[in-house]
Amino acid sequence: MALALLYPPSRDRFLLQLRDDFPHILYPGHWGLFGGHLEAGEAPEAGLRRELQEEIGFVPPRLSPFRSTLQDSGRQHFFFHGLLTVPLTELELNEGQDLAWGTIADLEAGECWSPRLQQMRPIGTPHRSILLALHQDPALWLDD
């Protein structure tokens, strides 16, 4: 699985995806990250670029590896970070219920407002942890 930690030039927030309320998926109805499963033989960055194009119709010009983790399920998760250089209004939400900027305060609180649903929704624990980890290491953030 490859996931994107996307932020604006101001570096004061992160792009979040509100996952569908389907009970068969992990973290239904929670905020998470855009990205997804890799196809057989697909390199993590190539898979993430494909997923971002499918899910929001935008791929940052540059994605940098941030971290790779091995989950209890035995699946490896690859996290990349990059600069979101277009306004949210130019993104196409093709998967999930909503997209929004999550602020550091939202991450610390563990929940974020959904403009589309007009309600607070929780941020998935692993997504929240990885975003806070990147926030704590701003030397890694991209400038261009």
Buried (B, 14 or more C-beta within 10 A) or exposed (E): BBBBBBBBEEBEBBBBBBBEEEEEEEBEBBBBBBBBEBEEEBEBBEBBBBBBEEBBEBBBEEBBEBBEEEEEEEEEBBBBBBBBBEEBEEBEBEBBBBBBBBBBEBBEBBBBBBEEEEEEBBBBEBBBEBBBBBBEEEEBBBEE
